[in-house]
Amino acid sequence: MFEHNSQLTPKRILVTGGAGFIGSHLCERLVDEGHEVLCVDNFFTGARGNIAGLLDNKRFELLRHDVTHPLFVEVDEIYNLACPASPIHYQFDPVQTTKTSVIGAINMLGL
């Protein structure tokens, strides 16, 4: 699907919200580029089906985790996509949505 760049140094990359629509596509791209991807998602809005094609890949790891709680992993890069983006989800639980966005970002900055 994607052209592999042989000059790229493989990295360990964390993608929060990795089972969401955008996150799953990013995970796929990063794995295709030869990186090791740690996908973190609490599955509030993400879906296992979005990452089904990656689950058997040795360079892909899935961790069910809520980013409002600290995470202790070592990575080279972080893509923080963990936050319900739909107004419907925001209206359903605005406090949790805001916590995910703010506290999740703070926790990822602490890595």
C-alpha positions, -999 to 999 in steps of 0.1 A, spaced: 0 0 0 27 25 9 62 26 -5 88 17 20 117 42 24 148 21 31 167 52 43 142 56 72 155 44 106 129 23 123 115 38 155 92 27 183 61 49 179 32 54 203 -2 62 187 -29 71 213 -63 67 199 -48 42 174 -80 22 170 -99 53 158 -105 62 122 -75 85 118 -53 67 143 -58 33 126 -47 47 93 -17 63 109 -8 30 126 -10 11 92 12 37 75 38 36 102 39 -2 103 42 -2 65 71 21 68 89 -4 90 83 11 124 73 -7 156 39 8 166 23 7 201 -14 15 196 -31 27 228 -69 30 229 -96 26 254 -122 18 227 -146 45 238 -149 55 202 -122 34 185 -130 0 171 -110 -32 170 -122 -37 134 -102 -6 124 -70 -23 134 -79 -60 126 -54 -61 97 -26 -51 120 -32 -75 150 -10 -103 136 18 -80 125 50 -85 147 57 -47 145 22 -38 160 12 -40 196 -22 -31 210 -27 -19 246 -62 -12 259 -55 18 281 -72 51 291 -47 80 286 -62 99 316 -41 74 336 -3 75 334 14 52 310 50 41 314 66 31 281 97 40 262 91 53 227 109 75 201 78 94 189 42 100 201 11 108 181 -16 118 205 -50 112 187 -69 101 218 -100 122 222 -135 117 210 -139 141 181 -176 138 175 -200 164 190 -223 135 199 -196 120 222 -187 154 236 -223 161 245 -227 126 260 -198 131 284 -181 165 281 -161 162 313 -145 129 303 -139 142 268 -121 172 282 -101 151 306 -90 128 278 -79 157 258 -61 177 285 -49 150 310 -41 126 282 -19 152 265 -1 160 298 5 123 305 19 118 270 42 148 274 55 131 305 69 102 286 
